[in-house]
Amino acid sequence: IWTLFMFLHFVVAGLFIAFAIWAYTNYTLKQDYSLQLFGLLMMVVLWFALYAAGRLGRAKGKPEMHKLYEFMNVVIASYR
């Protein structure tokens, strides 16, 4: 799941940069750039949503992570 979140963050960042370049191009050509600004805003909203989902997932998985850590310590201790 972590790899998926990193991939999605990369895609959102890439789209944000693409929308910014597109908006700047339309601005310099004196064309309407409201669609690009909307895209920029949506990328920011999507980034916050991904961040919140990641934090929730991390909080939800924390007890299991502690159980796995304890299991690892038991396994390592049995080999000493």
C-alpha positions as CSV (number, residue, x, y, z in Angstrom):
1,I,0.0,0.0,0.0
2,W,2.8,2.4,0.8
3,T,4.2,2.0,-2.7
4,L,0.8,2.9,-4.1
5,F,0.6,6.0,-2.0
6,M,4.0,7.1,-3.1
7,F,3.0,6.5,-6.8
8,L,-0.2,8.5,-6.3
9,H,1.8,11.3,-4.6
10,F,4.2,11.3,-7.6
11,V,1.3,11.5,-10.1
12,V,-0.4,14.3,-8.2
13,A,2.9,16.2,-8.0
14,G,3.4,15.7,-11.8
15,L,-0.1,16.8,-12.6
16,F,0.3,19.8,-10.4
17,I,3.4,20.9,-12.3
18,A,1.8,20.2,-15.6
19,F,-1.3,22.3,-14.7
20,A,1.0,25.1,-13.5
21,I,3.0,25.1,-16.7
22,W,-0.3,25.0,-18.7
23,A,-1.8,27.8,-16.7
24,Y,1.4,30.0,-17.1
25,T,1.4,29.3,-20.8
26,N,-2.3,30.3,-21.2
27,Y,-1.6,33.4,-19.0
28,T,1.3,34.6,-21.1
29,L,-0.8,34.0,-24.3
30,K,-3.6,36.0,-22.7
31,Q,-6.0,33.1,-22.9
32,D,-8.4,31.8,-20.3
33,Y,-6.6,29.7,-17.6
34,S,-9.5,29.1,-15.2
35,L,-9.5,25.4,-16.1
36,Q,-5.9,25.1,-15.2
37,L,-6.3,26.9,-11.9
38,F,-9.2,24.5,-11.1
39,G,-6.9,21.6,-11.9
40,L,-4.2,23.1,-9.6
41,L,-6.7,23.4,-6.8
42,M,-7.9,19.9,-7.3
43,M,-4.4,18.5,-7.1
44,V,-3.9,20.3,-3.8
45,V,-7.2,18.9,-2.5
46,L,-6.2,15.5,-3.7
47,W,-2.8,15.7,-2.0
48,F,-4.5,16.6,1.3
49,A,-6.9,13.7,0.9
50,L,-4.0,11.3,0.2
51,Y,-2.1,12.7,3.2
52,A,-5.2,12.2,5.5
53,A,-5.8,8.7,4.1
54,G,-2.1,7.8,4.8
55,R,-2.3,9.2,8.3
56,L,-5.5,7.3,9.0
57,G,-4.0,4.1,7.6
58,R,-0.9,4.5,9.6
59,A,-2.9,5.0,12.8
60,K,-5.1,2.0,12.1
61,G,-2.1,-0.3,11.4
62,K,-0.1,0.8,14.4
63,P,-1.3,-2.0,16.8
64,E,-0.5,-4.6,14.2
65,M,2.9,-3.1,13.6
66,H,3.6,-3.4,17.4
67,K,2.5,-7.0,17.3
68,L,4.8,-7.8,14.4
69,Y,7.7,-6.0,16.2
70,E,7.1,-8.1,19.3
71,F,6.9,-11.3,17.2
72,M,10.2,-10.3,15.6
73,N,11.8,-9.8,18.9
74,V,10.6,-13.2,20.1
75,V,12.0,-14.9,17.0
76,I,15.3,-13.2,17.3
77,A,15.6,-14.0,21.0
78,S,15.0,-17.7,20.3
79,Y,18.1,-17.8,18.0
80,R,20.4,-16.3,20.6
